[in-house]
Amino acid sequence: MNTAVVERVAAVRAFNREYTRLIGVLDEGLVGTPYTLSEARMLYELAQQGVREVTELRRRLDLDAGYASRLLSRLESRGLLARERSETDARRQTVSLTEAGRLAQDSLEQRTRRQIADLLGTLAEDDQRRLLGAMRTITELVGERSGERPLVLRPPRAGDYGWVVHRHGVQYAHEYGWDTGFEALVARIIADYVADEGSTRQAGWIAELDGEPVGSVFCTPGSDDKTAKLRLLLVEPGARGLGVGQRLVTECVEFARGRGYTAMELWTQSVLTAARRIYQQAGFELTGSEPHHSWGHDLVAETWRKEL
């Protein structure tokens, strides 16, 4: 392994050690109870997730048959659960909590909630938000993918305008090497939009997944009363391929049409191939291009137009 990989592996292991220490995974009993982490997870799946079949329980906990059987036997010997043959398939085994098992799991749940609440209570509000955001990021990157994630489009609110400027600056610097002149351009566009806030001729949208902003687009008046302008389309890297860009562009076009605009234009760069595909799919056509040197690079600016 090269030096960078070694350092990253060490960082992940250090995080694992600190987190397991913090939540007491290595203690003899979880949150001051006589149950190990594996036993507590099994009780949780049975009580909170409604799991009944042993095979499904093993799959959820990623346990081999032998270890799962030993765990079940220990909990059964304590009177916390009961096992029986499935009524629909005698080859399968089902398991359910006894009354004592439900009481034990309820105690575990309450103790765990208090432990987490106490941990959060040591942090300021902003630090709590940072912590939860980091946890969501870890889950999104390495956690098990669940079903379809609901996409929400909403109007911008306090803090969103700064986010749009910041994310444009960061993304385009990272992906294309553009300098801070581009971020300054985005800031001027946002400043003009906010200065005319309340106008019925303009609107903006922030796309959210799992409560986090992942995209933006704005509709503003164009060169004449009948032409609208699509501006500041942005999709976070982690949300690409989910149709976020198409939804944002469609919303922008429909708003312009509903406000009586008869055409919509946008200004982009030839290197932004993903955005250009979205514009083409939405029915925009390239009407002009011009080379220029901006933001530290030689670029080709493009004008696209769609009749409404």
Contacts in CASP RR format, 6 or more apart in sequence:
PFRMAT RR
TARGET T0000
AUTHOR 0000-0000-0000
METHOD contacts of the structure
MODEL  1
MNTAVVERVAAVRAFNREYTRLIGVLDEGLVGTPYTLSEARMLYELAQQG
VREVTELRRRLDLDAGYASRLLSRLESRGLLARERSETDARRQTVSLTEA
GRLAQDSLEQRTRRQIADLLGTLAEDDQRRLLGAMRTITELVGERSGERP
LVLRPPRAGDYGWVVHRHGVQYAHEYGWDTGFEALVARIIADYVADEGST
RQAGWIAELDGEPVGSVFCTPGSDDKTAKLRLLLVEPGARGLGVGQRLVT
ECVEFARGRGYTAMELWTQSVLTAARRIYQQAGFELTGSEPHHSWGHDLV
AETWRKEL
1 9 0 8 1.000
20 26 0 8 1.000
22 119 0 8 1.000
23 115 0 8 1.000
24 30 0 8 1.000
24 31 0 8 1.000
25 37 0 8 1.000
29 35 0 8 1.000
29 36 0 8 1.000
30 36 0 8 1.000
30 37 0 8 1.000
30 39 0 8 1.000
30 40 0 8 1.000
30 108 0 8 1.000
30 112 0 8 1.000
31 108 0 8 1.000
31 111 0 8 1.000
31 112 0 8 1.000
31 115 0 8 1.000
32 111 0 8 1.000
33 40 0 8 1.000
33 104 0 8 1.000
33 107 0 8 1.000
33 108 0 8 1.000
33 111 0 8 1.000
35 43 0 8 1.000
35 104 0 8 1.000
35 108 0 8 1.000
38 61 0 8 1.000
38 63 0 8 1.000
38 67 0 8 1.000
38 71 0 8 1.000
39 71 0 8 1.000
39 74 0 8 1.000
39 75 0 8 1.000
40 108 0 8 1.000
41 61 0 8 1.000
42 57 0 8 1.000
42 61 0 8 1.000
42 71 0 8 1.000
42 72 0 8 1.000
42 75 0 8 1.000
43 75 0 8 1.000
43 80 0 8 1.000
43 97 0 8 1.000
43 101 0 8 1.000
43 104 0 8 1.000
43 105 0 8 1.000
43 108 0 8 1.000
44 105 0 8 1.000
44 108 0 8 1.000
44 109 0 8 1.000
45 51 0 8 1.000
45 57 0 8 1.000
45 60 0 8 1.000
45 61 0 8 1.000
46 57 0 8 1.000
46 81 0 8 1.000
46 95 0 8 1.000
46 96 0 8 1.000
46 97 0 8 1.000
46 105 0 8 1.000
47 97 0 8 1.000
47 101 0 8 1.000
47 102 0 8 1.000
47 105 0 8 1.000
47 106 0 8 1.000
47 109 0 8 1.000
48 105 0 8 1.000
48 109 0 8 1.000
49 60 0 8 1.000
51 57 0 8 1.000
51 60 0 8 1.000
52 94 0 8 1.000
52 95 0 8 1.000
52 96 0 8 1.000
53 86 0 8 1.000
53 92 0 8 1.000
53 93 0 8 1.000
53 94 0 8 1.000
53 95 0 8 1.000
54 68 0 8 1.000
54 72 0 8 1.000
54 83 0 8 1.000
54 92 0 8 1.000
54 93 0 8 1.000
54 94 0 8 1.000
54 95 0 8 1.000
55 92 0 8 1.000
57 63 0 8 1.000
57 68 0 8 1.000
57 95 0 8 1.000
58 64 0 8 1.000
58 65 0 8 1.000
58 68 0 8 1.000
61 68 0 8 1.000
63 71 0 8 1.000
72 81 0 8 1.000
72 83 0 8 1.000
72 95 0 8 1.000
75 81 0 8 1.000
75 101 0 8 1.000
76 82 0 8 1.000
76 83 0 8 1.000
78 100 0 8 1.000
79 98 0 8 1.000
79 100 0 8 1.000
79 101 0 8 1.000
80 97 0 8 1.000
80 98 0 8 1.000
80 100 0 8 1.000
80 101 0 8 1.000
80 104 0 8 1.000
81 95 0 8 1.000
81 96 0 8 1.000
81 97 0 8 1.000
81 98 0 8 1.000
81 101 0 8 1.000
82 95 0 8 1.000
82 96 0 8 1.000
82 98 0 8 1.000
83 93 0 8 1.000
83 94 0 8 1.000
83 95 0 8 1.000
84 93 0 8 1.000
84 94 0 8 1.000
84 95 0 8 1.000
85 92 0 8 1.000
85 93 0 8 1.000
85 94 0 8 1.000
86 92 0 8 1.000
86 93 0 8 1.000
86 94 0 8 1.000
97 105 0 8 1.000
120 128 0 8 1.000
120 131 0 8 1.000
121 128 0 8 1.000
123 131 0 8 1.000
133 212 0 8 1.000
136 210 0 8 1.000
136 212 0 8 1.000
140 210 0 8 1.000
140 238 0 8 1.000
149 209 0 8 1.000
149 210 0 8 1.000
149 242 0 8 1.000
150 209 0 8 1.000
151 207 0 8 1.000
151 208 0 8 1.000
151 209 0 8 1.000
151 242 0 8 1.000
151 243 0 8 1.000
151 244 0 8 1.000
151 247 0 8 1.000
152 207 0 8 1.000
152 208 0 8 1.000
152 209 0 8 1.000
152 211 0 8 1.000
153 205 0 8 1.000
153 206 0 8 1.000
153 207 0 8 1.000
153 208 0 8 1.000
153 247 0 8 1.000
153 248 0 8 1.000
153 251 0 8 1.000
154 205 0 8 1.000
154 206 0 8 1.000
154 208 0 8 1.000
155 203 0 8 1.000
155 204 0 8 1.000
155 205 0 8 1.000
155 206 0 8 1.000
156 164 0 8 1.000
156 204 0 8 1.000
156 205 0 8 1.000
156 206 0 8 1.000
156 216 0 8 1.000
157 206 0 8 1.000
160 206 0 8 1.000
160 213 0 8 1.000
160 216 0 8 1.000
161 190 0 8 1.000
161 193 0 8 1.000
161 194 0 8 1.000
162 190 0 8 1.000
163 206 0 8 1.000
163 213 0 8 1.000
164 186 0 8 1.000
164 190 0 8 1.000
164 206 0 8 1.000
164 216 0 8 1.000
164 232 0 8 1.000
164 234 0 8 1.000
165 183 0 8 1.000
165 186 0 8 1.000
165 187 0 8 1.000
165 190 0 8 1.000
167 215 0 8 1.000
167 216 0 8 1.000
167 234 0 8 1.000
167 236 0 8 1.000
168 182 0 8 1.000
168 183 0 8 1.000
168 186 0 8 1.000
168 232 0 8 1.000
168 234 0 8 1.000
169 178 0 8 1.000
169 180 0 8 1.000
169 182 0 8 1.000
169 183 0 8 1.000
169 186 0 8 1.000
171 234 0 8 1.000
171 236 0 8 1.000
171 237 0 8 1.000
172 178 0 8 1.000
172 182 0 8 1.000
172 183 0 8 1.000
172 295 0 8 1.000
173 179 0 8 1.000
173 180 0 8 1.000
173 182 0 8 1.000
173 183 0 8 1.000
176 271 0 8 1.000
176 297 0 8 1.000
177 295 0 8 1.000
177 296 0 8 1.000
177 297 0 8 1.000
178 295 0 8 1.000
178 296 0 8 1.000
178 297 0 8 1.000
179 295 0 8 1.000
179 296 0 8 1.000
181 294 0 8 1.000
181 295 0 8 1.000
182 294 0 8 1.000
182 295 0 8 1.000
186 232 0 8 1.000
189 218 0 8 1.000
189 231 0 8 1.000
189 232 0 8 1.000
190 232 0 8 1.000
192 220 0 8 1.000
193 202 0 8 1.000
193 204 0 8 1.000
193 218 0 8 1.000
193 220 0 8 1.000
196 202 0 8 1.000
200 259 0 8 1.000
201 220 0 8 1.000
201 221 0 8 1.000
201 259 0 8 1.000
202 218 0 8 1.000
202 219 0 8 1.000
202 220 0 8 1.000
202 221 0 8 1.000
203 218 0 8 1.000
203 219 0 8 1.000
203 252 0 8 1.000
203 255 0 8 1.000
204 216 0 8 1.000
204 217 0 8 1.000
204 218 0 8 1.000
204 219 0 8 1.000
204 252 0 8 1.000
205 216 0 8 1.000
205 217 0 8 1.000
205 218 0 8 1.000
205 248 0 8 1.000
205 251 0 8 1.000
205 252 0 8 1.000
206 213 0 8 1.000
206 215 0 8 1.000
206 216 0 8 1.000
207 213 0 8 1.000
207 214 0 8 1.000
207 215 0 8 1.000
207 216 0 8 1.000
207 235 0 8 1.000
207 239 0 8 1.000
207 244 0 8 1.000
207 245 0 8 1.000
207 247 0 8 1.000
207 248 0 8 1.000
208 214 0 8 1.000
209 239 0 8 1.000
209 242 0 8 1.000
209 244 0 8 1.000
213 236 0 8 1.000
214 235 0 8 1.000
214 236 0 8 1.000
214 238 0 8 1.000
214 239 0 8 1.000
214 244 0 8 1.000
215 234 0 8 1.000
215 235 0 8 1.000
215 236 0 8 1.000
215 239 0 8 1.000
215 244 0 8 1.000
215 245 0 8 1.000
215 248 0 8 1.000
216 232 0 8 1.000
216 233 0 8 1.000
216 234 0 8 1.000
216 248 0 8 1.000
217 230 0 8 1.000
217 231 0 8 1.000
217 232 0 8 1.000
217 233 0 8 1.000
217 234 0 8 1.000
217 245 0 8 1.000
217 248 0 8 1.000
217 249 0 8 1.000
217 251 0 8 1.000
217 252 0 8 1.000
218 230 0 8 1.000
218 231 0 8 1.000
218 232 0 8 1.000
218 252 0 8 1.000
219 228 0 8 1.000
219 229 0 8 1.000
219 230 0 8 1.000
219 231 0 8 1.000
219 252 0 8 1.000
219 255 0 8 1.000
219 256 0 8 1.000
219 264 0 8 1.000
220 228 0 8 1.000
220 229 0 8 1.000
220 231 0 8 1.000
221 227 0 8 1.000
221 228 0 8 1.000
221 229 0 8 1.000
222 228 0 8 1.000
222 229 0 8 1.000
222 265 0 8 1.000
223 229 0 8 1.000
223 265 0 8 1.000
226 260 0 8 1.000
226 261 0 8 1.000
226 262 0 8 1.000
226 263 0 8 1.000
227 261 0 8 1.000
227 262 0 8 1.000
227 263 0 8 1.000
227 264 0 8 1.000
227 265 0 8 1.000
228 256 0 8 1.000
228 259 0 8 1.000
228 261 0 8 1.000
228 263 0 8 1.000
228 264 0 8 1.000
228 265 0 8 1.000
228 308 0 8 1.000
229 264 0 8 1.000
229 265 0 8 1.000
229 266 0 8 1.000
229 267 0 8 1.000
230 249 0 8 1.000
230 252 0 8 1.000
230 253 0 8 1.000
230 256 0 8 1.000
230 264 0 8 1.000
230 265 0 8 1.000
230 266 0 8 1.000
231 266 0 8 1.000
233 245 0 8 1.000
233 248 0 8 1.000
233 249 0 8 1.000
233 266 0 8 1.000
233 275 0 8 1.000
233 278 0 8 1.000
235 244 0 8 1.000
235 245 0 8 1.000
235 248 0 8 1.000
240 274 0 8 1.000
245 278 0 8 1.000
246 278 0 8 1.000
246 281 0 8 1.000
246 282 0 8 1.000
249 278 0 8 1.000
249 279 0 8 1.000
249 282 0 8 1.000
250 282 0 8 1.000
252 264 0 8 1.000
253 264 0 8 1.000
253 282 0 8 1.000
253 306 0 8 1.000
253 308 0 8 1.000
256 264 0 8 1.000
256 308 0 8 1.000
257 308 0 8 1.000
260 308 0 8 1.000
261 308 0 8 1.000
262 307 0 8 1.000
262 308 0 8 1.000
263 305 0 8 1.000
263 306 0 8 1.000
263 307 0 8 1.000
263 308 0 8 1.000
264 284 0 8 1.000
264 305 0 8 1.000
264 306 0 8 1.000
264 308 0 8 1.000
265 287 0 8 1.000
265 303 0 8 1.000
265 304 0 8 1.000
265 305 0 8 1.000
265 306 0 8 1.000
266 279 0 8 1.000
266 284 0 8 1.000
266 303 0 8 1.000
266 304 0 8 1.000
267 301 0 8 1.000
267 302 0 8 1.000
267 303 0 8 1.000
267 304 0 8 1.000
268 275 0 8 1.000
268 276 0 8 1.000
268 279 0 8 1.000
268 301 0 8 1.000
268 302 0 8 1.000
268 304 0 8 1.000
269 299 0 8 1.000
269 300 0 8 1.000
269 301 0 8 1.000
269 302 0 8 1.000
270 276 0 8 1.000
270 289 0 8 1.000
270 299 0 8 1.000
270 300 0 8 1.000
270 301 0 8 1.000
270 302 0 8 1.000
271 299 0 8 1.000
271 300 0 8 1.000
276 302 0 8 1.000
276 304 0 8 1.000
279 304 0 8 1.000
282 306 0 8 1.000
283 306 0 8 1.000
284 304 0 8 1.000
284 305 0 8 1.000
284 306 0 8 1.000
285 304 0 8 1.000
285 305 0 8 1.000
285 306 0 8 1.000
286 302 0 8 1.000
286 303 0 8 1.000
286 304 0 8 1.000
287 303 0 8 1.000
287 304 0 8 1.000
287 305 0 8 1.000
288 302 0 8 1.000
288 303 0 8 1.000
289 300 0 8 1.000
289 301 0 8 1.000
289 302 0 8 1.000
289 303 0 8 1.000
290 300 0 8 1.000
290 301 0 8 1.000
291 298 0 8 1.000
291 299 0 8 1.000
291 300 0 8 1.000
291 301 0 8 1.000
292 298 0 8 1.000
292 299 0 8 1.000
292 300 0 8 1.000
292 301 0 8 1.000
293 299 0 8 1.000
END
